[in-house]
Amino acid sequence: MFTFDNSYARLPERFYTRMAPTPVSAPTWVAVNEGLARDLGLDPKAIESNIDVFAGNKTPDGAAPLAQLYAGHQFGGWSPQLGDGRAILLGEHCHGDARWDVQLKGSGPTPYSRMGDGRSALGPVIREYIMSEAMHALGVPTTRALAAVRTGDTVLRQEGPLPGGILTRIAASHLRVGTFQVYAARDDTEGLRTLLDYAIARHAPQADGPMDLLRHVMERQAELIARWMGLGFIHGVMNTDNMTISGETIDYGPCAFMEAYHPETVFSSIDQFGRYAWKNQPDIALWNLAQLATALLPLIGDRTSAVDEATEVLEGFRDLYDRAWRAVMAAKIGLNDMNLAMELLDIMSEGQADFTNTFRALTLAPETARDEVTTPARFDDWCRRWQSAGPDHAAMRAANPAVIPRNHRVEEAIAAAYAGDLASFHALNDVLATPWEETEANRPYRKPAQPDEAVTRTFCGT
């Protein structure tokens, strides 16, 4: 089924712990992502007939299962050892010239579980499947969901006993900023050098040394965060262990898409001080990159010159991000005019207009965008100036989706799945697969939550 190569498993054994997933009692299918399977050169029918592989009950041929070691800053506080506490990397599937990590998430305890059970409730599996596939459809670099199963076992969480689930996650790799941090913190320069060489070979073969890798990661993160911002996406837990070297969105825990626009919007129940609010995401990306630069310093040479060189590289992030953000907003309003773009956001914030629907209405029928704001006279003045500049509506249609995974719809799918009904989950995935057009099927999903439906807090899955 898979064609594994397992280059990570050939790294020194202090990089991971070799171990298989913990079996479950009675796995049943939630979903198989047939489109992704075909993209990977896999037969969806072969996947469906091998549920024990995706439940962790059977190790597939050629796999070298392991739990990866990493560290990280969590909400700014240093955690010297994290690692895959509830995930097992089966191996790296190769197809054509590409290579993807195949990971089971929720597959049982590891040495990095930190007193946890290593399992996932079904809800977080449903959330990550929906969110990651929606992000892919929206054109955002992301890890993806190949499959999801119910385990037949119960997990205990604060809200009580819940049915368990396992997600099969596909990624360009699971290398994180925190992967570098753990070896730097341990003064393991040899391990750090080995990881640098591995990361360059896998993700940036043109890079010449640590600062070139830093530039590579910085460019991808600038593009990624600008795309998040342009969709009103809030990751919610931008810790350094949740920031990939590949530039993919990873770890969809307390994430959400804004409905009512306000730049200080926070959803994560654990983000009490707004560290990861929508408006702060670019600055946090730079903070995380600074931690990567710090981890790489031992590989550069003289400490003083290394700090100077890393600082110079990091100072380029703001220009990279500003260019990416300008391009995103130029497409969203159809004009390369940041003054107009920011003025519109300001108008929207006054009445907390729906982020997605305001931009979509502007794309198709500007007069209906007026209905989204609470200062129509100010909007009318803005709209006259905007229309007189001749906006590119084709660019706008490609940048402003009709439908996003609204929080109440995701929670609706999770609640139904807990009750044994997967119809809402599949219906939501179907409409999110084609986010750029208005259809009868997605009409109900384009509506913001009513006050009694609103989901204002999201939670980590652990």
C-alpha positions as CSV (number, residue, x, y, z in Angstrom):
1,M,0.0,0.0,0.0
2,F,2.6,2.6,1.1
3,T,6.0,3.0,-0.3
4,F,8.2,3.8,2.7
5,D,11.7,5.1,2.7
6,N,12.1,6.3,6.4
7,S,15.0,8.7,6.2
8,Y,14.2,10.2,9.6
9,A,14.5,6.7,11.2
10,R,18.0,6.6,9.9
11,L,19.0,9.6,12.0
12,P,20.7,9.0,15.4
13,E,18.3,7.3,17.9
14,R,18.4,10.2,20.3
15,F,16.1,12.0,17.8
16,Y,13.2,9.7,18.5
17,T,11.9,6.6,20.3
18,R,11.2,3.6,18.1
19,M,7.8,2.2,19.0
20,A,4.6,1.0,17.5
21,P,1.1,2.4,18.1
22,T,-1.0,1.0,20.9
23,P,-3.7,-1.2,19.5
24,V,-7.4,-0.3,19.9
25,S,-10.4,-2.6,20.5
26,A,-12.9,-2.1,17.7
27,P,-12.0,0.4,15.0
28,T,-14.6,1.6,12.5
29,W,-14.2,4.1,9.7
30,V,-15.0,7.8,10.0
31,A,-13.6,8.8,6.6
32,V,-11.1,8.0,3.9
33,N,-9.9,11.0,1.9
34,E,-10.1,9.5,-1.6
35,G,-8.8,12.5,-3.4
36,L,-5.7,12.8,-1.2
37,A,-5.1,9.0,-1.5
38,R,-5.0,9.3,-5.2
39,D,-2.7,12.2,-5.1
40,L,-0.3,10.1,-3.0
41,G,-0.6,7.2,-5.6
42,L,-2.6,5.1,-3.2
43,D,-5.7,3.0,-3.9
44,P,-8.6,4.2,-1.6
45,K,-10.1,0.7,-1.7
46,A,-6.8,-0.7,-0.4
47,I,-7.0,1.9,2.5
48,E,-10.6,0.9,3.3
49,S,-9.7,-2.8,3.5
50,N,-6.8,-2.1,5.9
51,I,-8.5,-0.3,8.8
52,D,-6.1,-2.0,11.3
53,V,-3.2,-0.1,9.8
54,F,-5.0,3.3,10.3
55,A,-6.1,2.3,13.8
56,G,-2.6,1.4,14.9
57,N,-3.4,-2.3,15.2
58,K,-1.1,-3.4,12.5
59,T,2.3,-2.0,11.3
60,P,2.3,-1.7,7.5
61,D,5.1,-3.3,5.4
62,G,8.1,-1.1,5.2
63,A,7.2,1.2,8.1
64,A,9.6,2.2,10.8
65,P,7.3,3.6,13.5
66,L,8.6,6.1,16.0
67,A,7.7,9.1,18.2
68,Q,9.8,12.2,17.5
69,L,11.5,14.3,20.1
70,Y,11.3,18.1,20.2
71,A,11.0,20.9,22.7
72,G,9.4,24.4,22.5
73,H,8.1,27.6,23.9
74,Q,4.5,27.3,24.9
75,F,2.8,30.7,25.3
76,G,6.3,32.1,25.7
77,G,7.3,29.7,28.5
78,W,10.1,27.2,27.8
79,S,9.3,23.5,27.9
80,P,12.6,21.6,27.6
81,Q,11.1,18.3,26.4
82,L,7.9,17.8,24.5
83,G,7.8,15.4,21.6
84,D,5.1,13.3,20.1
85,G,3.0,12.6,23.1
86,R,0.1,11.1,21.3
87,A,1.4,10.4,17.8
88,I,3.4,7.9,15.9
89,L,5.2,8.5,12.6
90,L,4.8,5.4,10.6
91,G,7.2,6.4,8.0
92,E,7.7,8.5,4.8
93,H,5.6,7.5,1.8
94,C,7.3,8.2,-1.5
95,H,5.5,8.8,-4.8
96,G,7.2,10.3,-7.8
97,D,9.7,12.9,-6.6
98,A,7.8,13.7,-3.4
99,R,7.9,12.4,0.1
100,W,5.3,12.7,2.8
101,D,5.2,11.8,6.5
102,V,2.4,9.4,7.5
103,Q,1.5,9.9,11.1
104,L,-1.1,8.4,13.3
105,K,-2.4,11.0,15.8
106,G,-4.1,9.7,18.9
107,S,-2.3,6.4,18.7
108,G,-1.4,5.9,22.3
109,P,1.2,6.9,25.0
110,T,4.8,7.5,24.2
111,P,7.8,8.5,26.5
112,Y,6.8,12.1,25.6
113,S,3.2,11.9,26.8
114,R,3.8,13.9,30.0
115,M,1.3,11.9,32.1
116,G,-1.3,11.9,29.3
117,D,-3.0,8.9,27.9
118,G,-1.7,9.4,24.4
119,R,-5.2,9.2,22.9
120,S,-7.5,11.6,21.2
121,A,-11.2,12.0,21.6
122,L,-13.2,11.7,18.4
123,G,-14.0,15.5,18.5
124,P,-10.4,16.8,17.9
125,V,-10.0,14.2,15.1
126,I,-13.2,15.5,13.4
127,R,-12.0,19.1,13.9
128,E,-8.6,18.6,12.4
129,Y,-9.9,16.6,9.5
130,I,-12.4,19.4,8.7
131,M,-10.1,22.3,9.3
132,S,-7.0,20.9,7.5
133,E,-9.0,19.9,4.4
134,A,-10.8,23.2,4.3
135,M,-7.4,25.0,4.5
136,H,-6.1,22.9,1.6
137,A,-9.2,23.8,-0.5
138,L,-8.6,27.5,0.3
139,G,-5.0,27.2,-1.0
140,V,-3.2,27.4,2.3
141,P,-0.2,25.2,2.9
142,T,-1.2,22.6,5.4
143,T,-0.9,19.2,6.8
144,R,-3.7,17.0,5.6
145,A,-6.1,14.3,6.7
146,L,-5.8,11.0,4.9
147,A,-8.2,9.0,7.1
148,A,-10.0,9.0,10.4
149,V,-11.3,6.1,12.5
150,R,-13.2,5.6,15.7
151,T,-11.3,3.4,18.0
152,G,-14.1,1.7,19.9
153,D,-12.5,2.8,23.1
154,T,-13.4,5.5,25.6
155,V,-11.1,8.4,26.6
156,L,-11.6,10.4,29.8
157,R,-11.6,14.2,29.5
158,Q,-12.8,17.0,31.7
159,E,-16.2,16.8,30.1
160,G,-16.4,13.1,30.9
161,P,-16.0,9.8,28.9
162,L,-15.8,10.3,25.2
163,P,-15.4,8.0,22.2
164,G,-11.8,7.8,20.9
165,G,-10.5,8.5,17.4
166,I,-7.3,8.4,15.4
167,L,-6.4,10.7,12.5
168,T,-3.9,9.8,9.8
169,R,-2.0,13.0,9.1
170,I,0.1,13.7,6.0
171,A,2.8,16.3,6.1
172,A,5.8,17.3,4.0
173,S,7.6,16.6,7.3
174,H,7.0,17.1,11.0
175,L,10.2,19.1,11.6
176,R,9.4,22.0,13.9
177,V,11.2,25.0,15.3
178,G,11.1,23.0,18.5
179,T,12.9,20.1,16.9
180,F,16.0,22.4,16.6
181,Q,15.4,23.9,20.0
182,V,15.8,20.6,21.9
183,Y,19.3,19.9,20.6
184,A,20.4,23.5,21.1
185,A,19.1,23.4,24.7
186,R,21.1,20.2,25.3
187,D,24.3,21.7,23.8
188,D,24.2,18.8,21.3
189,T,26.0,20.6,18.5
190,E,26.5,17.4,16.6
191,G,22.8,16.6,16.8
192,L,22.0,20.1,15.7
193,R,24.3,19.9,12.7
194,T,22.8,16.5,11.7
195,L,19.3,18.0,11.9
196,L,20.3,21.1,9.9
197,D,21.8,18.9,7.2
198,Y,18.6,16.7,7.2
199,A,16.3,19.7,7.0
200,I,18.2,21.3,4.2
201,A,18.3,18.1,2.2
202,R,14.6,17.6,2.7
203,H,13.2,21.1,2.4
204,A,15.8,23.5,1.1
205,P,18.4,21.8,-1.0
206,Q,19.6,25.1,-2.4
207,A,20.3,26.5,1.1
208,D,24.0,27.0,2.1
209,G,24.2,26.7,5.8
210,P,22.0,27.6,8.8
211,M,21.3,31.2,7.9
212,D,20.1,30.2,4.4
213,L,17.8,27.7,6.0
214,L,16.5,30.4,8.3
215,R,15.8,32.6,5.3
216,H,14.0,29.8,3.6
217,V,11.8,29.1,6.6
218,M,11.2,32.8,7.1
219,E,9.9,33.3,3.5
220,R,7.5,30.4,3.8
221,Q,6.2,31.6,7.2
222,A,5.7,35.1,5.9
223,E,3.6,33.8,3.0
224,L,1.7,31.4,5.3
225,I,0.7,33.9,8.0
226,A,-0.4,36.4,5.4
227,R,-2.7,33.8,3.9
228,W,-4.1,33.1,7.4
229,M,-4.7,36.7,8.0
230,G,-6.4,37.2,4.7
231,L,-9.0,34.5,5.5
232,G,-9.6,35.6,9.1
233,F,-8.0,32.4,10.4
234,I,-6.7,32.3,14.0
235,H,-4.4,29.4,14.8
236,G,-4.8,29.8,18.5
237,V,-1.7,28.0,19.7
238,M,1.3,29.4,17.8
239,N,3.9,27.8,20.1
240,T,7.3,27.0,18.6
241,D,6.5,23.3,18.6
242,N,3.6,24.1,16.3
243,M,5.6,25.9,13.7
244,T,6.9,23.8,10.9
245,I,10.1,24.2,8.9
246,S,8.1,23.3,5.7
247,G,5.8,26.3,6.1
248,E,2.7,24.1,6.5
249,T,-0.1,24.8,9.0
250,I,0.0,22.2,11.7
251,D,-1.9,21.2,14.8
252,Y,-5.5,22.4,14.6
253,G,-6.4,22.5,18.2
254,P,-8.1,25.7,19.4
255,C,-8.2,27.3,15.9
256,A,-11.1,29.1,14.3
257,F,-12.1,31.4,11.5
258,M,-13.4,34.8,12.6
259,E,-17.0,35.7,11.8
260,A,-17.4,39.2,13.3
261,Y,-14.2,41.1,12.4
262,H,-12.1,42.5,15.2
263,P,-8.3,42.5,15.1
264,E,-8.0,41.4,18.7
265,T,-10.2,38.4,18.3
266,V,-9.1,35.3,20.3
267,F,-10.9,31.9,20.5
268,S,-8.5,29.7,22.4
269,S,-9.7,29.1,25.9
270,I,-6.1,28.9,27.1
271,D,-5.0,32.2,25.5
272,Q,-6.0,34.4,28.4
273,F,-4.0,37.4,27.5
274,G,-4.5,37.4,23.7
275,R,-0.9,36.4,22.8
276,Y,-2.2,34.6,19.7
277,A,-4.9,37.0,18.7
278,W,-5.5,37.5,14.9
279,K,-3.6,40.8,14.8
280,N,-0.6,39.4,16.7
281,Q,0.1,36.4,14.4
282,P,2.8,38.1,12.2
283,D,4.7,39.3,15.3
284,I,4.5,35.8,16.9
285,A,5.8,34.3,13.7
286,L,8.8,36.6,13.9
287,W,9.2,35.7,17.6
288,N,9.2,32.0,16.8
289,L,11.7,32.6,14.0
290,A,14.0,34.3,16.5
291,Q,13.9,31.2,18.6
292,L,14.9,29.2,15.5
293,A,17.7,31.6,14.9
294,T,18.8,31.3,18.5
295,A,18.9,27.5,18.2
296,L,21.0,27.7,15.0
297,L,23.6,30.1,16.5
298,P,26.0,27.3,17.7
299,L,26.4,26.2,14.0
300,I,27.6,29.6,12.8
301,G,30.8,30.2,14.7
302,D,31.8,33.2,16.7
303,R,28.9,34.1,19.0
304,T,29.0,37.8,18.5
305,S,29.2,37.6,14.7
306,A,26.6,34.8,14.7
307,V,24.1,37.0,16.6
308,D,24.8,39.9,14.2
309,E,24.2,37.7,11.2
310,A,21.0,36.2,12.6
311,T,19.7,39.6,13.6
312,E,20.3,40.9,10.1
313,V,18.4,38.0,8.6
314,L,15.5,38.4,11.0
315,E,15.2,42.1,10.2
316,G,14.1,41.0,6.7
317,F,11.0,39.3,8.0
318,R,8.9,42.5,8.2
319,D,9.5,43.3,4.5
320,L,8.8,39.8,3.5
321,Y,5.5,39.7,5.4
322,D,4.5,43.2,4.3
323,R,4.9,42.2,0.7
324,A,2.9,39.0,1.2
325,W,0.2,40.9,3.2
326,R,0.0,43.6,0.5
327,A,-0.5,40.9,-2.2
328,V,-3.2,39.2,-0.2
329,M,-5.1,42.4,0.4
330,A,-4.6,43.6,-3.1
331,A,-6.4,40.5,-4.3
332,K,-9.1,40.8,-1.7
333,I,-10.1,44.3,-2.8
334,G,-9.0,44.0,-6.4
335,L,-6.6,46.9,-6.1
336,N,-3.0,47.5,-5.0
337,D,-4.0,50.2,-2.5
338,M,-3.2,49.4,1.1
339,N,-4.8,52.6,2.3
340,L,-8.1,51.6,0.9
341,A,-7.7,48.1,2.2
342,M,-6.9,49.1,5.7
343,E,-9.7,51.7,5.7
344,L,-12.2,49.0,4.8
345,L,-10.9,46.8,7.7
346,D,-11.4,49.8,10.0
347,I,-15.0,50.3,8.7
348,M,-15.6,46.6,9.3
349,S,-14.2,46.6,12.8
350,E,-16.5,49.5,13.9
351,G,-19.5,47.2,13.7
352,Q,-17.7,43.9,13.7
353,A,-18.9,43.0,10.2
354,D,-18.7,39.4,9.1
355,F,-15.2,39.0,7.7
356,T,-15.9,36.4,5.0
357,N,-19.3,37.7,3.9
358,T,-18.3,41.3,3.7
359,F,-15.4,40.6,1.3
360,R,-17.5,38.1,-0.7
361,A,-20.3,40.6,-1.1
362,L,-17.9,43.3,-2.2
363,T,-16.7,40.8,-4.9
364,L,-20.1,40.0,-6.3
365,A,-22.4,42.9,-5.4
366,P,-20.8,45.8,-3.6
367,E,-24.1,47.3,-2.7
368,T,-24.9,44.2,-0.5
369,A,-21.6,44.6,1.4
370,R,-23.2,47.8,2.7
371,D,-25.6,45.6,4.7
372,E,-22.7,44.1,6.6
373,V,-21.5,47.4,8.2
374,T,-22.9,49.7,10.8
375,T,-21.6,52.9,9.3
376,P,-23.2,52.9,5.9
377,A,-22.4,56.5,5.0
378,R,-18.7,55.9,5.7
379,F,-18.9,52.7,3.6
380,D,-20.6,54.5,0.7
381,D,-17.8,57.1,0.6
382,W,-15.2,54.3,0.6
383,C,-17.1,52.3,-2.0
384,R,-17.3,55.3,-4.4
385,R,-13.5,55.8,-4.2
386,W,-12.9,52.0,-4.5
387,Q,-15.1,51.6,-7.6
388,S,-13.7,54.6,-9.3
389,A,-10.3,53.0,-9.1
390,G,-11.5,50.0,-11.2
391,P,-11.1,46.9,-9.0
392,D,-10.2,43.5,-10.5
393,H,-13.2,41.4,-9.7
394,A,-11.7,38.2,-11.1
395,A,-8.8,38.5,-8.7
396,M,-11.3,39.1,-5.9
397,R,-13.3,36.0,-6.7
398,A,-10.2,34.0,-6.4
399,A,-9.2,35.5,-3.1
400,N,-12.6,35.8,-1.2
401,P,-14.3,32.5,-0.5
402,A,-18.0,32.0,-0.3
403,V,-17.8,29.5,2.5
404,I,-15.5,28.7,5.4
405,P,-15.6,26.2,8.2
406,R,-17.7,28.3,10.6
407,N,-17.2,27.4,14.3
408,H,-20.8,26.5,15.0
409,R,-20.9,24.2,12.0
410,V,-17.7,22.4,13.1
411,E,-19.1,22.0,16.6
412,E,-22.4,20.7,15.1
413,A,-20.4,18.1,13.2
414,I,-18.5,17.1,16.3
415,A,-21.6,16.9,18.5
416,A,-23.4,14.7,15.9
417,A,-20.3,12.4,15.6
418,Y,-20.2,11.9,19.3
419,A,-23.9,10.8,19.0
420,G,-22.9,8.3,16.3
421,D,-24.1,10.4,13.3
422,L,-21.5,11.3,10.7
423,A,-23.8,12.9,8.2
424,S,-23.1,16.5,9.4
425,F,-19.3,15.8,9.2
426,H,-19.5,14.5,5.6
427,A,-21.9,17.3,4.5
428,L,-19.6,20.0,5.9
429,N,-16.6,18.4,4.2
430,D,-18.4,18.3,0.9
431,V,-19.3,22.0,0.8
432,L,-15.8,23.1,2.1
433,A,-14.1,21.2,-0.7
434,T,-15.3,23.9,-3.2
435,P,-15.2,27.1,-1.3
436,W,-15.1,29.6,-4.1
437,E,-18.6,29.4,-5.6
438,E,-22.1,30.0,-4.2
439,T,-24.2,26.9,-4.5
440,E,-27.5,25.7,-3.1
441,A,-25.7,23.1,-1.1
442,N,-23.5,25.6,0.6
443,R,-26.1,28.3,1.2
444,P,-26.9,27.4,4.8
445,Y,-23.1,27.2,5.5
446,R,-22.5,30.7,4.4
447,K,-24.6,32.2,7.2
448,P,-22.9,33.4,10.4
449,A,-24.0,31.9,13.7
450,Q,-27.1,33.2,15.4
451,P,-26.5,34.4,18.9
452,D,-27.6,31.1,20.4
453,E,-25.3,29.2,18.1
454,A,-22.1,31.3,18.5
455,V,-19.0,29.5,19.5
456,T,-16.6,32.0,21.2
457,R,-14.2,29.6,22.8
458,T,-12.3,26.7,21.3
459,F,-10.3,24.1,23.2
460,C,-7.1,22.1,22.8
461,G,-7.7,18.4,22.1
462,T,-5.4,17.0,24.8
